[in-house]
């Protein structure tokens, strides 16, 4: 099982390995609008565990530009381990 730790509210969520993070993030309070990677409403900052997420995709590259610590929660999958995020 993989885990997301939400630094903003100290919530945690467990997910099966290689799961999308969208539902867990929405439950924790991350705002969503389009869920297709074009609006940017769901931008999160990954403070730990970036290597445990899926690779950046084209939607993220187009929207975010600098592919560093920010991700679009609607586009990510948690491969394994854990991540800590801020939203």
C-alpha positions, 0 to 999 in steps of 0.5 A: 500500500502507498500513502499520501500525507497532506501537510495542510491538514495532517490527513493521511490516505492509503492507496493501492500501489499505482493508484491515481491520487485524485480521489484521495486529494479531493477528499482531503480538500484539494480543489478540482475543476476540469480533472483533465490537466488544463485548468491548473486548479489542482496544483499541489507541491510535493515536499517528499517522495516525488520519485514515488509518483508517475512521470510528468505527462504532457498536460503537466509539462504544458501547464506547469512549464518548470517540472520541479516540485509542483504537480497536477493532482488530477494527472498523478499516480502514486506508484509506491511508498509515500508522498507528502504534499501541500495544496 
